[in-house]
Amino acid sequence: MRNEQEFIDLLHRRLAELRTGAEAAVKDALAMDGTTFQARQERDVMVAEQSGLLAAFNAGEHGLCFGRLLFRDGADHHIGRIGIRAADEDRTPLVIDWRAEVARPFYLATGHTPMGLRRRRHITTENHRVTDLHDEILDLTDTARTGHEGSDADAVLLAALDAARTGRMHDIVQTIQAEQDRIIRAPHQGVLVVEGGPGTGKTVVALHRAAYLLYAHRERLARRAVLIVGPNPAFLGYISEVLPALGETGVLLATPAELYPGVRATGTDTPRAAEIKGAATMADALAAHVRDRQTVPEPDAPIAIRHDDGELLLTTDIATEARSLARETRLPHNLARPYFAFRVIDALTAQIADRLGADPYGGPSLLGPDDIAQLGKAVAANRDVHAAIDDLWPALTPQEFIADYLTDPTHLPDEDAAAIRRDGGPWTPADVPLLDEAAELLGEDDSAARAAAEAARQERVRYAQGVLDLSYGSRTQEFEDREDEDSEILAAHDLIDAERLAERHEEADHRSAAERAAADRTWAFGHIIVDEAQELSAMAWRLLMRRCPTRSMTLVGDPAQTAEPGGCGTWEAILTPHVGDRWEHVRLGVNYRTPAEIMDLAAGVVRSVNPSFEPPSSVRSTGEGPWMCAVHGDSEADLADAVADAVVSETSREMARIAIIAQHRHHAALRAAVPAASAGPEPDLTRPVVLLDPRQAKGLEFDSVIVVEPGEFGTSDLYVALTRATQRLGVIYDAEDGPGLPAGLEGLGW
């Protein structure tokens, strides 16, 4: 113990030195006065690199070193959150990053396959103090004794599982299991599906996979960023500290409702409306509606346009030909619009040319090419011409287009159209994929913005040239009269041209890749991780696939927990439209979170509708079965009071981070009865008591869970709610509803 303590003290002294150096490097880099565009780029790279190192050093402060590997050949390595080297000439490794290949035996070695190990040591620390050591002997010829040997190789894992929850997910670098390690380090090309039931650690494995990929493919992924998609804000808050604790900050966490920049989806759809909006058929409906907006005049009602050279007629034939030409480009609607406009303007110009240039004797036109070009400019400047083009082929934004579509949905069955029809109101999460689809169909004609940017750049160049001309003209006569033509005295105009001088005054973008990605709908991420992937709709998957053209993805979920009406549910339904059969599937089968007593109950609920269902195997048992309470009262207040009493009882226990899971209709009464409970769209999960609905509870875990009125839950929602507890589970229901309890909860002898 003393030797390990001395080593930990040495590590933290070295870490403090590295942190001080990184802080100084950031400060010095920010103070650099770059005189060229390249110098500013180098400064920004230096700031980004040193800031990343500083984040890693800060992350390594807690649990810096957690393991030690002693090999048969005498090699001896300490394993930790980050790699740290000594300050000597050889930069001797003091601690090895857990993601390095040499660290793999810490997670994979067994007595049957020791991978060259003599023994493996687990080091437990609190702040900077070593509190426990646990040695596993993997070489039976190792007869040396340290006094820290243990017969239970899973002691460290079980201690972590039994620890009280904090309201935040913790990393598992100390306790990664072999099946988890293989997933974490799997090749990153293509789509990897990680399926696992409740408590199998699929989410935390996916997060550690993100950390590993950022370590193994730093240059590419740091530049393109990693996107992590979670089901709701509560879940993202729950996992938010895992990657920073591993020293990784180059990730963007978002819910599906947050994936269209500039839009806040605060509205709510009915389940039926969300299902319709999420169906793949919506893509065809929206594409058809875009074509509906590309119209032509009625054959007997051409558009008459006043012009200085006489009335112009925009006929059906002119508009139809222009529309065909624009559609043949296969460009998005807004990008094809100029082709439509140019063809209409050409046709209207020809009308004037035929009228003004007609030879009374039947000869060729009296107008030359220059004359016709001038007529075309006049037609193009006519406001009525532009108004007619806008009517027939309007420039559209995604927001305008979808808002208009929802007021009168087309290309859908009447009952589906009625279900999603609305006039105004806030955007909903199911609208976000529709907006993204519309953005793809419409495109953004940024020619005006690019022209403005180029004009601004040219203005900066002209200003810079004026500065240089002033510098040249202000040379002193004394300098002009120098006889030494080889004088080395240089002025600004000798050192830099106007283009580079203008570049020096451009604004540098100091945002991280993740920050820039959050604001750019067209950003292509280096890797995407999707949690609760089975819940996403077909339209949401179209959005995500556009965000990752390389299809480098890790999908995490459990089809048995599918609850959203529009969720794809099966991996084949999700992936076949986008990657065919080119994806890999792995399954986690061990439940580390849920005690066997609770898992047996939850499995019984699912088996009542799916007799062949096989849950993950729980690794531990608490000896304490779930409890049930029937409320004999006839009011909502009676039910809420019973829940409040249960919360008091659970709070009196040593580990008591409690979740109350109930449908929304009970939340007002429950909040009144348990005012200490945190609730709402983004509850504070670090509070002792949290009130959630079933969908909010996805992916979360608590010491104790109280499920209220289970008869109001669907099978999937109830399965999720029953498997959130790590220690104790209770169910409270109205006694009058007893006969209506879900199958699997009745007759259990509680």
Residue pairs with C-beta under 8 A, 6 or more apart in sequence:
1 130
1 133
1 148
4 68
4 123
4 130
4 133
5 129
5 130
7 65
7 78
8 64
8 65
8 123
8 125
8 128
8 129
8 130
9 128
10 94
11 64
11 65
11 78
11 80
11 84
11 94
11 95
12 64
12 128
14 84
14 86
14 87
14 94
15 57
15 60
15 61
15 64
15 84
17 87
18 53
18 57
18 84
19 54
19 57
19 58
22 50
22 51
22 53
22 54
22 57
23 54
25 46
25 50
26 47
26 50
26 51
26 54
29 43
29 46
29 47
29 50
30 43
30 47
32 39
32 43
32 46
34 40
34 42
34 43
34 504
35 504
36 496
36 500
36 503
36 504
37 500
37 503
37 504
37 506
40 504
40 508
44 508
44 510
47 510
48 512
52 222
52 249
52 250
55 244
55 247
55 249
56 82
56 247
56 248
57 82
57 247
59 81
59 82
59 244
59 245
59 246
59 247
60 80
60 81
60 82
60 84
60 247
62 127
62 245
63 80
63 81
63 125
63 173
63 174
64 80
64 81
64 82
64 84
64 95
64 125
65 78
65 79
65 80
65 95
65 123
65 125
66 79
66 80
66 81
66 122
66 123
66 124
66 125
66 173
66 174
67 78
67 79
67 80
67 106
67 120
67 121
67 122
67 123
67 174
68 76
68 77
68 78
68 79
68 120
68 121
68 123
69 75
69 76
69 77
69 78
69 79
69 103
69 105
69 106
69 117
69 120
69 121
70 76
70 117
70 118
70 119
70 120
70 121
71 77
71 116
71 117
71 118
72 116
72 117
72 118
72 139
73 116
77 93
77 96
77 102
77 103
78 94
78 95
78 96
79 95
79 96
79 98
79 103
79 106
80 95
80 96
80 97
80 98
81 97
81 98
81 171
81 173
81 245
81 246
81 247
82 95
82 97
82 247
83 93
83 95
83 96
83 97
83 100
84 93
84 94
84 95
85 91
85 92
85 93
85 94
86 92
86 93
86 94
96 102
96 103
97 103
97 215
98 106
98 173
98 176
99 211
99 212
99 215
99 216
104 115
104 181
104 185
105 114
105 115
105 116
105 117
105 120
106 120
107 176
107 177
107 178
107 180
107 181
108 115
108 178
108 181
109 115
109 117
109 120
109 138
110 138
110 178
111 138
111 140
114 138
114 139
117 138
117 139
118 137
118 138
118 139
118 142
119 135
119 136
119 137
119 138
119 139
119 142
120 135
120 136
120 138
121 133
121 134
121 135
121 136
121 148
122 133
122 134
122 135
122 136
122 156
122 174
123 130
123 132
123 133
124 130
124 131
124 132
124 133
124 134
124 156
125 131
133 146
133 148
134 148
134 150
134 155
134 156
135 146
135 148
135 149
135 150
136 149
136 150
136 153
137 149
152 158
154 619
156 174
156 175
157 175
157 177
157 592
157 619
158 619
158 620
160 172
160 174
160 175
161 592
161 593
161 619
161 620
161 726
162 620
162 726
164 654
164 655
164 657
164 703
165 655
165 657
165 701
165 702
165 703
165 726
166 657
166 686
167 238
167 657
167 684
167 685
167 686
167 687
167 690
168 238
168 240
168 241
168 685
168 686
169 203
169 204
169 207
169 238
169 239
169 241
169 242
170 241
170 242
170 245
171 204
171 207
171 208
171 242
171 245
171 246
172 180
172 201
172 204
172 208
173 208
173 246
176 184
176 208
177 201
177 590
179 588
179 589
179 590
180 201
180 205
180 208
180 588
182 586
183 192
183 194
183 205
183 209
183 586
183 588
184 205
184 208
184 209
184 212
185 209
185 212
186 192
186 209
186 584
186 586
188 213
188 216
188 217
188 527
188 552
189 552
190 551
190 552
190 553
190 579
190 582
190 583
190 584
191 551
191 552
191 553
191 554
191 555
191 575
191 579
191 582
191 583
191 584
192 553
192 554
192 555
192 583
192 584
192 586
193 533
193 555
193 571
193 575
193 583
193 584
193 585
193 586
194 202
194 205
194 206
194 554
194 555
194 556
194 557
194 586
194 587
194 588
195 202
195 556
195 557
195 558
195 559
195 571
195 585
195 586
195 587
195 588
196 202
196 556
196 558
196 587
196 588
196 589
196 616
197 558
197 560
197 561
197 588
197 589
197 591
197 615
197 616
197 723
198 558
198 561
198 591
198 593
198 594
198 599
198 602
198 615
198 616
198 719
198 720
198 723
198 724
199 591
199 592
199 593
199 594
199 599
199 616
199 618
199 701
199 723
200 588
200 589
200 590
200 591
200 592
200 616
201 588
201 592
201 593
202 531
202 556
202 557
202 558
202 588
203 239
203 531
203 556
203 699
204 239
204 242
205 556
205 588
206 228
206 529
206 531
206 554
206 556
207 228
207 239
207 242
207 243
207 529
208 242
208 246
209 529
209 554
210 226
210 228
210 243
210 248
210 251
210 527
210 529
210 554
211 243
211 246
211 247
211 248
213 221
213 226
213 527
214 221
214 222
214 226
214 248
214 250
214 251
217 526
220 526
221 250
221 526
221 527
222 250
222 513
223 513
223 526
224 513
224 524
224 525
224 526
224 527
225 250
225 251
225 252
225 512
225 513
225 514
225 516
225 517
225 523
225 525
225 526
226 250
226 251
226 252
226 514
226 525
226 526
226 527
226 528
226 529
227 251
227 252
227 254
227 517
227 525
227 527
227 528
227 529
227 547
227 548
228 239
228 251
228 252
228 253
228 254
228 528
228 529
228 531
229 254
229 255
229 256
229 259
229 528
229 529
229 530
229 531
229 544
230 236
230 239
230 253
230 254
230 255
230 531
230 532
230 699
231 255
231 256
231 531
231 532
231 535
231 695
231 698
231 699
232 255
232 681
232 695
232 696
232 698
233 255
233 681
233 682
234 681
234 682
234 683
234 685
234 692
234 696
234 700
235 531
235 532
235 696
235 698
235 699
235 700
236 253
236 254
236 255
237 682
237 685
238 685
238 699
238 700
239 253
239 699
240 253
243 249
243 251
249 512
249 514
250 512
250 513
250 514
251 514
252 514
252 517
252 518
252 525
254 518
255 429
256 429
256 432
256 433
256 536
256 540
256 543
257 265
257 428
257 429
257 432
258 265
258 432
259 432
259 436
259 543
259 544
259 547
260 432
260 435
260 436
260 439
260 521
261 518
261 519
261 520
261 521
263 399
263 427
263 431
263 432
263 435
264 426
264 427
265 426
265 427
265 428
265 429
265 431
265 432
266 426
266 427
267 425
267 426
267 427
267 428
267 431
268 428
269 277
269 420
269 428
269 429
269 430
270 419
271 565
272 419
272 565
273 419
273 420
273 428
273 430
274 428
274 429
274 430
274 537
274 564
274 565
274 566
275 537
275 565
275 566
276 282
276 412
276 416
276 419
276 420
276 566
277 420
277 430
277 431
277 433
277 434
277 537
277 539
277 566
278 430
278 433
278 537
278 538
278 539
278 540
278 564
278 566
278 567
279 537
279 538
279 539
279 566
280 538
280 539
280 542
280 577
281 412
282 434
282 437
282 539
283 437
283 539
283 542
284 411
285 409
285 410
285 411
285 412
286 405
286 434
286 437
286 438
286 441
287 441
288 410
288 411
289 401
289 405
289 410
289 411
290 333
290 401
290 438
290 441
290 442
292 410
293 333
293 393
293 394
293 396
293 401
294 323
294 326
294 327
294 333
294 340
294 392
294 393
295 319
295 391
295 392
295 393
296 316
296 319
296 320
296 323
296 392
297 303
297 314
297 315
297 316
297 319
297 392
298 316
299 316
302 313
302 314
302 315
302 316
303 313
303 314
303 388
303 391
304 311
304 312
304 313
305 311
305 312
305 313
305 314
305 348
305 382
305 384
305 385
305 388
306 312
306 384
307 348
307 352
307 378
307 379
307 382
307 384
307 385
308 378
309 352
309 355
309 356
309 375
309 378
310 352
310 355
312 348
312 351
312 352
312 379
312 385
313 351
314 344
314 347
314 348
314 388
314 392
318 343
318 344
318 347
318 348
319 344
319 392
321 343
321 347
322 339
322 340
322 341
322 343
322 344
322 347
323 340
323 392
323 393
325 339
325 340
325 343
326 336
326 337
326 339
326 340
326 343
326 393
327 336
329 335
329 336
329 339
331 339
331 443
332 440
332 441
332 442
332 443
333 393
333 396
333 441
333 442
333 443
334 395
334 396
334 442
334 443
334 444
334 445
335 443
335 444
335 445
337 389
337 393
337 395
337 445
338 445
338 447
340 389
340 392
340 393
341 389
341 393
344 385
344 388
344 389
344 392
345 376
345 379
345 380
345 385
346 376
348 379
348 385
349 372
349 375
349 376
349 379
352 375
352 379
353 365
353 367
353 371
353 372
353 375
354 365
356 366
356 367
356 375
357 365
357 366
357 367
357 371
357 372
358 365
358 366
359 365
359 366
367 375
379 385
395 445
396 442
397 442
398 435
398 436
398 438
398 439
398 442
399 435
401 438
401 442
402 431
402 434
402 435
402 438
403 424
405 434
406 420
406 421
406 422
406 423
406 431
407 421
407 422
407 423
408 417
408 421
409 416
409 417
409 420
409 421
410 417
412 420
427 435
430 537
430 539
430 566
432 540
432 543
433 537
433 539
433 540
433 542
433 543
434 539
436 521
436 542
436 543
436 546
437 539
437 542
437 543
439 521
440 546
457 502
460 502
460 505
460 506
461 498
461 499
461 502
462 498
463 502
464 498
464 499
464 501
464 502
464 505
465 498
467 492
467 501
468 492
468 493
468 496
468 497
468 498
468 501
469 493
471 491
471 492
471 493
472 491
472 493
475 491
479 489
492 501
509 516
516 523
517 523
517 525
523 547
524 547
524 548
524 549
524 550
525 547
525 548
526 550
526 552
527 548
527 552
527 553
527 554
528 544
528 547
528 548
528 552
528 553
528 554
529 553
529 554
529 555
529 556
530 536
530 544
530 553
530 554
530 555
530 556
530 557
531 556
531 557
531 699
532 556
532 557
532 561
532 698
532 699
533 555
533 556
533 557
533 574
534 557
534 558
534 559
534 561
534 562
534 567
534 568
534 569
534 570
534 574
535 557
535 562
535 563
535 564
535 567
535 698
536 544
536 564
536 567
536 568
536 574
537 564
537 566
537 567
537 568
538 566
538 568
538 573
538 577
541 568
541 574
541 577
541 578
544 553
545 551
545 578
551 578
551 579
555 571
555 574
559 569
559 570
559 571
560 606
560 610
560 613
560 716
560 719
561 698
561 716
561 719
561 720
562 569
562 716
563 694
563 695
563 714
563 716
563 717
563 720
568 574
571 583
571 585
575 583
588 616
589 616
589 617
590 616
590 617
590 619
591 599
591 615
591 616
591 617
591 618
591 619
592 619
593 701
593 723
593 726
594 602
594 618
594 723
594 725
594 726
595 618
595 620
595 621
595 622
595 624
595 725
595 726
595 727
596 618
596 620
596 621
597 621
597 622
597 623
597 624
597 625
597 626
598 626
598 722
598 723
598 725
598 729
599 615
599 616
599 618
599 723
601 625
601 626
601 722
601 729
601 744
601 745
601 748
602 615
602 719
602 722
602 723
603 613
603 615
604 744
604 745
604 748
605 715
605 718
605 719
605 722
605 742
605 743
605 744
605 745
606 613
606 615
606 715
606 719
606 744
607 613
607 744
608 715
608 742
608 743
608 744
609 715
609 743
622 727
622 728
624 727
624 728
625 750
626 722
626 728
626 729
626 730
626 731
626 750
627 728
627 729
627 730
627 731
627 750
628 730
628 731
628 732
628 733
628 745
628 748
628 750
629 642
629 646
629 730
629 731
629 732
629 733
630 733
630 734
630 735
630 738
631 638
631 639
631 642
631 732
631 733
631 734
631 735
632 638
632 735
633 639
633 641
633 642
633 734
634 736
636 666
636 669
637 669
637 673
639 666
639 669
639 708
639 709
639 732
639 734
640 666
640 669
640 670
640 672
640 673
640 674
641 673
642 732
643 660
643 662
643 670
643 673
643 674
643 706
643 708
643 732
644 673
644 674
646 706
646 730
646 732
647 658
647 660
647 674
647 677
647 689
647 706
650 656
650 658
650 704
650 706
650 728
650 730
651 658
651 688
651 689
653 703
653 704
653 728
655 703
655 704
655 727
656 688
656 703
656 704
657 688
657 702
657 703
657 704
658 688
658 689
658 690
658 702
658 703
658 704
658 705
658 706
659 689
659 690
659 691
659 692
659 697
659 700
659 702
659 704
659 705
659 706
659 724
660 670
660 674
660 677
660 689
660 690
660 691
660 692
660 706
660 708
661 692
661 693
661 694
661 697
661 705
661 706
661 707
661 708
661 721
661 724
662 670
662 691
662 692
662 693
662 707
662 708
662 709
663 693
663 694
663 708
663 709
663 712
663 713
664 693
666 708
666 709
667 679
667 691
667 693
670 677
670 691
670 708
671 677
671 679
671 691
674 689
674 691
676 687
676 688
676 689
677 687
677 689
677 690
677 691
678 684
678 685
678 687
678 689
678 690
678 691
679 690
679 691
679 692
683 690
683 691
683 692
683 696
684 690
685 700
690 702
692 700
694 713
694 717
694 718
694 720
694 721
695 717
697 720
697 721
697 724
698 720
700 724
701 724
701 725
701 726
702 724
702 725
702 726
703 725
703 726
703 727
703 728
704 725
704 727
704 728
704 729
704 730
705 721
705 722
705 724
705 725
705 728
705 729
705 730
706 730
706 731
706 732
707 713
707 718
707 721
707 722
707 729
707 730
707 731
707 732
708 732
708 733
709 732
709 733
709 734
709 737
710 718
710 721
710 722
710 731
710 733
710 741
710 742
710 745
711 733
711 737
711 740
711 741
711 742
713 721
713 742
715 742
718 742
722 729
731 745
731 750
733 741
